[in-house]
Amino acid sequence: DTAESVKMGVEGIWNLVTGSGDGQLQLRSKDLSRFAKTVISPLNTLKLLQPGMEILSGNIALDTAFKRTNAERSHWTQQSNLTLHRLSGRVDNYQFENLALMANWSGMERWKTAQPIEFSLEKLDLVFEVHNIVARLTLPQATAITKPSVRLEKFLAGMFGGQLFLPEPALWDFGAPINTLTLRAQQWQLSDMV
């Protein structure tokens, strides 16, 4: 775009007869706020995104390599790396500060992580403040991205002067009718809770 808030490059080779080919996509934004204003506003207008979302700052880097051996969709493969850094914004009345994410996955309609997804968030302002959130999760088996089965390896957050944490890894299946998750609270201060 003219403000150079985002740079995107696509290159590749395609055989129109056999349908085979390979390519790469690179997306970089050092001013995600400006880019998001350009993209989010039309998505809100078309009702493709939840209203009330605003990106205030952040960087993004996405690298995707894809390969296709023939014209059938099942013969597509892709490998992607996504990095979000210092992402801050709000969704409705909830504000978040300094979100970071590192993800590496493969697959088209079914995704599988090549290494754990690392997530951190400095501050989440709900009705109360949650800070220093750290999570690690994986998609250990190829799973449909519309209803993924996620293994939560680690979760830790500061709340009420203490911590909230996941005592042992847990599986969360978005396609299941019921999931359960046990979190443990430690050293919460009654004065902070009140």
BELLIN-V287169 format. One record per residue. N is the residue number from 1. RES is the residue in one letter. SS is DSSP state (alpha for helix, beta for strand, coil for the rest). PSI is psi in whole degrees, 0 to 359 (999 if undefined). Layout:
n->N res->RES ss->SS psi->PSI
n->N res->RES ss->SS psi->PSI
This chain:
n->1 res->D ss->coil psi->168
n->2 res->T ss->coil psi->330
n->3 res->A ss->coil psi->355
n->4 res->E ss->coil psi->34
n->5 res->S ss->coil psi->345
n->6 res->V ss->coil psi->143
n->7 res->K ss->beta psi->132
n->8 res->M ss->beta psi->138
n->9 res->G ss->beta psi->136
n->10 res->V ss->beta psi->131
n->11 res->E ss->beta psi->153
n->12 res->G ss->beta psi->177
n->13 res->I ss->beta psi->133
n->14 res->W ss->beta psi->133
n->15 res->N ss->coil psi->109
n->16 res->L ss->coil psi->341
n->17 res->V ss->coil psi->309
n->18 res->T ss->coil psi->340
n->19 res->G ss->coil psi->4
n->20 res->S ss->coil psi->160
n->21 res->G ss->beta psi->175
n->22 res->D ss->beta psi->163
n->23 res->G ss->beta psi->178
n->24 res->Q ss->beta psi->147
n->25 res->L ss->beta psi->132
n->26 res->Q ss->beta psi->133
n->27 res->L ss->beta psi->129
n->28 res->R ss->beta psi->139
n->29 res->S ss->beta psi->121
n->30 res->K ss->coil psi->356
n->31 res->D ss->coil psi->73
n->32 res->L ss->alpha psi->334
n->33 res->S ss->alpha psi->310
n->34 res->R ss->alpha psi->317
n->35 res->F ss->alpha psi->317
n->36 res->A ss->alpha psi->321
n->37 res->K ss->alpha psi->324
n->38 res->T ss->alpha psi->321
n->39 res->V ss->alpha psi->316
n->40 res->I ss->alpha psi->321
n->41 res->S ss->alpha psi->310
n->42 res->P ss->alpha psi->325
n->43 res->L ss->alpha psi->323
n->44 res->N ss->alpha psi->317
n->45 res->T ss->alpha psi->320
n->46 res->L ss->coil psi->3
n->47 res->K ss->coil psi->36
n->48 res->L ss->coil psi->357
n->49 res->L ss->coil psi->148
n->50 res->Q ss->coil psi->129
n->51 res->P ss->coil psi->159
n->52 res->G ss->coil psi->14
n->53 res->M ss->beta psi->134
n->54 res->E ss->beta psi->131
n->55 res->I ss->beta psi->123
n->56 res->L ss->beta psi->329
n->57 res->S ss->beta psi->167
n->58 res->G ss->beta psi->166
n->59 res->N ss->beta psi->151
n->60 res->I ss->beta psi->143
n->61 res->A ss->beta psi->126
n->62 res->L ss->beta psi->128
n->63 res->D ss->beta psi->125
n->64 res->T ss->beta psi->131
n->65 res->A ss->beta psi->133
n->66 res->F ss->beta psi->154
n->67 res->K ss->beta psi->146
n->68 res->R ss->beta psi->125
n->69 res->T ss->coil psi->336
n->70 res->N ss->coil psi->190
n->71 res->A ss->coil psi->344
n->72 res->E ss->coil psi->136
n->73 res->R ss->alpha psi->329
n->74 res->S ss->alpha psi->346
n->75 res->H ss->alpha psi->16
n->76 res->W ss->beta psi->142
n->77 res->T ss->beta psi->152
n->78 res->Q ss->beta psi->151
n->79 res->Q ss->beta psi->128
n->80 res->S ss->beta psi->149
n->81 res->N ss->beta psi->130
n->82 res->L ss->beta psi->132
n->83 res->T ss->beta psi->125
n->84 res->L ss->beta psi->139
n->85 res->H ss->beta psi->132
n->86 res->R ss->beta psi->43
n->87 res->L ss->beta psi->123
n->88 res->S ss->beta psi->149
n->89 res->G ss->beta psi->203
n->90 res->R ss->beta psi->153
n->91 res->V ss->beta psi->114
n->92 res->D ss->coil psi->238
n->93 res->N ss->coil psi->5
n->94 res->Y ss->beta psi->128
n->95 res->Q ss->beta psi->147
n->96 res->F ss->beta psi->151
n->97 res->E ss->beta psi->136
n->98 res->N ss->beta psi->58
n->99 res->L ss->beta psi->137
n->100 res->A ss->beta psi->143
n->101 res->L ss->beta psi->135
n->102 res->M ss->beta psi->121
n->103 res->A ss->beta psi->143
n->104 res->N ss->beta psi->116
n->105 res->W ss->beta psi->166
n->106 res->S ss->beta psi->161
n->107 res->G ss->coil psi->159
n->108 res->M ss->coil psi->279
n->109 res->E ss->coil psi->338
n->110 res->R ss->beta psi->123
n->111 res->W ss->beta psi->150
n->112 res->K ss->beta psi->135
n->113 res->T ss->beta psi->141
n->114 res->A ss->coil psi->336
n->115 res->Q ss->coil psi->163
n->116 res->P ss->coil psi->145
n->117 res->I ss->beta psi->124
n->118 res->E ss->beta psi->128
n->119 res->F ss->beta psi->136
n->120 res->S ss->beta psi->152
n->121 res->L ss->beta psi->122
n->122 res->E ss->beta psi->318
n->123 res->K ss->beta psi->135
n->124 res->L ss->beta psi->118
n->125 res->D ss->beta psi->101
n->126 res->L ss->coil psi->222
n->127 res->V ss->coil psi->333
n->128 res->F ss->coil psi->168
n->129 res->E ss->beta psi->134
n->130 res->V ss->beta psi->132
n->131 res->H ss->beta psi->164
n->132 res->N ss->beta psi->51
n->133 res->I ss->beta psi->130
n->134 res->V ss->beta psi->132
n->135 res->A ss->beta psi->149
n->136 res->R ss->beta psi->129
n->137 res->L ss->beta psi->161
n->138 res->T ss->beta psi->159
n->139 res->L ss->coil psi->84
n->140 res->P ss->coil psi->330
n->141 res->Q ss->coil psi->150
n->142 res->A ss->coil psi->124
n->143 res->T ss->beta psi->145
n->144 res->A ss->beta psi->128
n->145 res->I ss->alpha psi->337
n->146 res->T ss->alpha psi->329
n->147 res->K ss->alpha psi->74
n->148 res->P ss->coil psi->155
n->149 res->S ss->beta psi->112
n->150 res->V ss->beta psi->134
n->151 res->R ss->beta psi->117
n->152 res->L ss->beta psi->108
n->153 res->E ss->beta psi->325
n->154 res->K ss->beta psi->140
n->155 res->F ss->beta psi->131
n->156 res->L ss->beta psi->135
n->157 res->A ss->beta psi->148
n->158 res->G ss->beta psi->131
n->159 res->M ss->beta psi->143
n->160 res->F ss->coil psi->39
n->161 res->G ss->coil psi->2
n->162 res->G ss->beta psi->213
n->163 res->Q ss->beta psi->156
n->164 res->L ss->beta psi->128
n->165 res->F ss->beta psi->162
n->166 res->L ss->beta psi->115
n->167 res->P ss->coil psi->333
n->168 res->E ss->coil psi->153
n->169 res->P ss->coil psi->150
n->170 res->A ss->beta psi->154
n->171 res->L ss->beta psi->134
n->172 res->W ss->beta psi->114
n->173 res->D ss->beta psi->110
n->174 res->F ss->coil psi->346
n->175 res->G ss->coil psi->351
n->176 res->A ss->coil psi->148
n->177 res->P ss->coil psi->332
n->178 res->I ss->coil psi->137
n->179 res->N ss->coil psi->150
n->180 res->T ss->coil psi->147
n->181 res->L ss->coil psi->131
n->182 res->T ss->coil psi->123
n->183 res->L ss->beta psi->153
n->184 res->R ss->beta psi->136
n->185 res->A ss->beta psi->145
n->186 res->Q ss->beta psi->131
n->187 res->Q ss->coil psi->32
n->188 res->W ss->coil psi->141
n->189 res->Q ss->coil psi->124
n->190 res->L ss->alpha psi->322
n->191 res->S ss->alpha psi->322
n->192 res->D ss->alpha psi->323
n->193 res->M ss->alpha psi->319
n->194 res->V ss->coil psi->999
